[in-house]
Amino acid sequence: MKGHKLNIRHADEGDRQAILNLLDAVFSENQRSSTRRGDDFWQWKFKSSVFGSSVINVAEEEGKIVGIDHLWPWELKCRGTIIKAYQPCDSVVAADYRGRGIFKQLRMRGIEEAVNSNHQLLFNFPNNNSLPVNLKIGGQYLDEISWWVKILKPISMTMGTLSGELSTSLSIDDAFSLDIGLLDILAREGENFDQYVSINRKAGFHKWRYHDRPNRQYGMVSIERCSKMIGAIFTLNRKGASREMVLVDILGDPALSGYLFREVVEVARSLNAAFLALMDNRRFGTPKLWKNGFIKKKMKHMVALPIDLAIENKVSRIENWSLVAGMHDSI
């Protein structure tokens, strides 16, 4: 294989099935979920983002696609200023072709395209395997990602953790159906000029990210107090006999965070969840959750590669980010 010429190029529509097959083949090696990628996933992930077009580069050898790197478009906001960003993800190399620097070649081409299209930032959440190459290319290590976990059924949670089954997404009761109009109102409620790097919740974002996402259903909880509003979006999974509830987004007035988290715990109990998990988010006061019986757990990593050096100090400190699990496509 080393004697053959490797071609790094843009993916085209004719590569769709080969790309999906390679993603499934590689991610099945350590993927926690049973989700497989079909045409609906392709349309949602690569074609329909409200933030613009994906950049997909492939490595091809003798007519066979052996590597993929995807830059997923995002818009972030800080102090009222929009940050155009890409999230590198869906980055895989076929097992027989690893160790040849293919990942680096793909990513370097992507970075060049990000520069040429005036994007300001790359950020992502690599696992232990891909972290070293992300740093070697120039990414700045922010920290491990902290999660807060509320254990509701210890025995059930342990059985789910030990189960060899893959997790599957569960349907959610209509009582918790997404109300896109309300989510948009909550987003406006939470608008301010604060110091956190957060999602730019432009028109159509909530519908695209949560309502239209294939192979996974989301529910929501919202509360109102003294003319203020806050809400959260969650998903429900089954692993073995255990149910897992993950809070994937929080939006609205942070002053009501305490009320929201108490309500979400009760919803998790009503849905028979063994545990509730959410990403650490200083804007919404999650560091205080230990007082409510949550424990802290660290999973995966966060890396940022600022292209626009004017934002480097801001985006290179994890405490400046308002992180939610919905920024990661697998949840």
CORDACOR-V896031 format. One record per backbone hydrogen bond with DSSP energy under -0.5 kcal/mol. NH is the residue of the N-H (numbers start at 1). CO is the residue of the C=O. E is the energy in kcal/mol with one decimal. If there is no record, write none. Layout:
nh=NH co=CO e=E
nh=NH co=CO e=E
//
This chain:
nh=4 co=1 e=-1.4
nh=7 co=60 e=-3.0
nh=8 co=6 e=-0.6
nh=9 co=7 e=-0.6
nh=9 co=58 e=-2.4
nh=11 co=56 e=-2.7
nh=15 co=12 e=-2.2
nh=16 co=13 e=-1.6
nh=19 co=15 e=-2.6
nh=20 co=16 e=-2.5
nh=21 co=17 e=-2.6
nh=22 co=18 e=-2.1
nh=23 co=19 e=-2.5
nh=24 co=20 e=-2.4
nh=25 co=21 e=-2.4
nh=26 co=22 e=-2.5
nh=27 co=23 e=-2.7
nh=28 co=24 e=-1.6
nh=29 co=26 e=-1.5
nh=30 co=27 e=-1.1
nh=31 co=27 e=-1.8
nh=34 co=167 e=-2.4
nh=38 co=36 e=-0.6
nh=42 co=38 e=-2.3
nh=43 co=39 e=-2.5
nh=44 co=40 e=-2.3
nh=45 co=41 e=-3.3
nh=46 co=42 e=-2.1
nh=47 co=42 e=-0.6
nh=47 co=43 e=-1.1
nh=48 co=43 e=-1.3
nh=52 co=49 e=-1.2
nh=54 co=46 e=-1.0
nh=55 co=71 e=-2.0
nh=56 co=54 e=-0.6
nh=57 co=55 e=-0.5
nh=57 co=69 e=-2.6
nh=58 co=9 e=-3.0
nh=59 co=67 e=-2.4
nh=60 co=7 e=-2.8
nh=60 co=58 e=-0.5
nh=61 co=64 e=-2.7
nh=62 co=5 e=-0.5
nh=64 co=61 e=-1.8
nh=66 co=59 e=-2.9
nh=66 co=64 e=-0.6
nh=67 co=59 e=-1.2
nh=68 co=92 e=-2.8
nh=69 co=57 e=-2.4
nh=70 co=89 e=-1.4
nh=71 co=55 e=-3.0
nh=72 co=70 e=-0.7
nh=72 co=87 e=-2.4
nh=73 co=71 e=-0.5
nh=74 co=85 e=-2.8
nh=76 co=83 e=-2.7
nh=77 co=198 e=-2.6
nh=78 co=81 e=-2.1
nh=79 co=194 e=-1.6
nh=81 co=78 e=-2.3
nh=83 co=76 e=-2.9
nh=84 co=82 e=-0.5
nh=85 co=74 e=-2.7
nh=85 co=83 e=-0.6
nh=86 co=121 e=-2.2
nh=87 co=72 e=-2.8
nh=88 co=86 e=-0.6
nh=89 co=70 e=-2.6
nh=92 co=68 e=-1.6
nh=92 co=90 e=-0.7
nh=94 co=66 e=-2.9
nh=97 co=94 e=-2.2
nh=98 co=95 e=-1.1
nh=100 co=97 e=-0.6
nh=105 co=101 e=-2.0
nh=106 co=102 e=-2.5
nh=107 co=103 e=-2.6
nh=108 co=104 e=-2.7
nh=109 co=105 e=-1.7
nh=110 co=106 e=-2.0
nh=111 co=107 e=-2.7
nh=112 co=108 e=-2.0
nh=113 co=109 e=-2.0
nh=114 co=110 e=-2.4
nh=115 co=111 e=-2.4
nh=116 co=112 e=-2.2
nh=117 co=113 e=-1.5
nh=118 co=115 e=-1.6
nh=119 co=114 e=-2.5
nh=120 co=84 e=-2.7
nh=121 co=84 e=-1.1
nh=122 co=305 e=-1.6
nh=123 co=86 e=-1.9
nh=124 co=303 e=-2.4
nh=131 co=127 e=-1.6
nh=132 co=128 e=-0.6
nh=134 co=130 e=-1.7
nh=135 co=131 e=-2.1
nh=136 co=132 e=-2.4
nh=137 co=133 e=-1.9
nh=138 co=134 e=-0.6
nh=138 co=135 e=-0.7
nh=139 co=134 e=-2.2
nh=140 co=304 e=-3.6
nh=142 co=140 e=-0.5
nh=142 co=302 e=-2.6
nh=143 co=302 e=-1.0
nh=145 co=299 e=-0.8
nh=145 co=300 e=-1.3
nh=146 co=144 e=-0.5
nh=147 co=297 e=-3.5
nh=148 co=278 e=-3.3
nh=149 co=295 e=-2.9
nh=150 co=276 e=-3.0
nh=151 co=149 e=-0.6
nh=152 co=150 e=-0.5
nh=152 co=274 e=-2.7
nh=153 co=274 e=-2.5
nh=157 co=153 e=-2.8
nh=158 co=154 e=-2.3
nh=159 co=155 e=-2.4
nh=160 co=156 e=-2.3
nh=161 co=157 e=-2.5
nh=162 co=158 e=-2.2
nh=163 co=159 e=-1.1
nh=167 co=32 e=-2.7
nh=168 co=238 e=-2.4
nh=170 co=236 e=-3.1
nh=176 co=173 e=-2.3
nh=177 co=174 e=-1.8
nh=180 co=178 e=-0.6
nh=183 co=179 e=-2.5
nh=184 co=180 e=-2.2
nh=185 co=181 e=-1.7
nh=186 co=182 e=-2.8
nh=187 co=183 e=-2.2
nh=188 co=184 e=-1.8
nh=189 co=185 e=-2.3
nh=190 co=186 e=-1.7
nh=191 co=188 e=-1.1
nh=197 co=320 e=-3.0
nh=198 co=77 e=-2.2
nh=198 co=196 e=-0.7
nh=200 co=75 e=-2.5
nh=201 co=199 e=-1.1
nh=202 co=200 e=-2.2
nh=205 co=202 e=-2.3
nh=208 co=204 e=-2.4
nh=209 co=205 e=-3.1
nh=210 co=206 e=-2.0
nh=211 co=206 e=-1.4
nh=212 co=207 e=-2.6
nh=216 co=213 e=-0.8
nh=219 co=234 e=-2.6
nh=220 co=176 e=-2.1
nh=221 co=232 e=-2.3
nh=223 co=230 e=-2.5
nh=225 co=228 e=-2.3
nh=228 co=225 e=-2.2
nh=230 co=223 e=-2.0
nh=231 co=251 e=-2.8
nh=232 co=221 e=-2.6
nh=233 co=249 e=-2.1
nh=234 co=219 e=-2.6
nh=235 co=246 e=-2.2
nh=236 co=217 e=-0.5
nh=237 co=244 e=-2.8
nh=238 co=168 e=-2.7
nh=239 co=242 e=-2.7
nh=242 co=239 e=-1.9
nh=244 co=237 e=-2.8
nh=245 co=275 e=-2.3
nh=246 co=235 e=-2.4
nh=246 co=244 e=-0.5
nh=247 co=277 e=-2.9
nh=248 co=233 e=-2.4
nh=248 co=246 e=-0.7
nh=249 co=233 e=-1.5
nh=251 co=231 e=-2.3
nh=253 co=229 e=-3.1
nh=254 co=252 e=-0.6
nh=256 co=253 e=-2.0
nh=257 co=254 e=-1.9
nh=260 co=256 e=-2.2
nh=261 co=257 e=-2.7
nh=262 co=258 e=-1.8
nh=263 co=259 e=-2.0
nh=264 co=260 e=-2.7
nh=265 co=261 e=-2.0
nh=266 co=262 e=-1.5
nh=267 co=263 e=-2.1
nh=268 co=264 e=-2.6
nh=269 co=265 e=-2.1
nh=270 co=266 e=-2.3
nh=271 co=267 e=-1.7
nh=272 co=269 e=-1.7
nh=273 co=268 e=-2.5
nh=274 co=243 e=-3.2
nh=275 co=243 e=-0.8
nh=276 co=150 e=-2.1
nh=277 co=245 e=-2.1
nh=278 co=148 e=-1.9
nh=279 co=247 e=-0.5
nh=280 co=146 e=-3.0
nh=284 co=281 e=-0.9
nh=285 co=282 e=-1.7
nh=286 co=281 e=-1.8
nh=288 co=285 e=-1.6
nh=289 co=286 e=-2.6
nh=290 co=287 e=-0.5
nh=291 co=288 e=-1.8
nh=292 co=289 e=-1.7
nh=293 co=290 e=-1.5
nh=294 co=289 e=-1.8
nh=295 co=149 e=-2.8
nh=297 co=147 e=-2.7
nh=299 co=145 e=-2.7
nh=301 co=126 e=-1.2
nh=302 co=143 e=-2.1
nh=303 co=124 e=-2.5
nh=304 co=140 e=-2.2
nh=305 co=122 e=-3.6
nh=307 co=120 e=-2.3
nh=308 co=120 e=-2.1
nh=309 co=307 e=-0.9
nh=311 co=308 e=-1.9
nh=312 co=309 e=-0.8
nh=315 co=311 e=-2.4
nh=316 co=312 e=-1.4
nh=317 co=314 e=-0.8
nh=320 co=317 e=-2.1
nh=321 co=318 e=-1.7
nh=322 co=197 e=-3.0
nh=323 co=321 e=-0.9
nh=326 co=248 e=-2.8
nh=327 co=324 e=-1.9
nh=328 co=325 e=-2.2
nh=331 co=328 e=-1.2
//
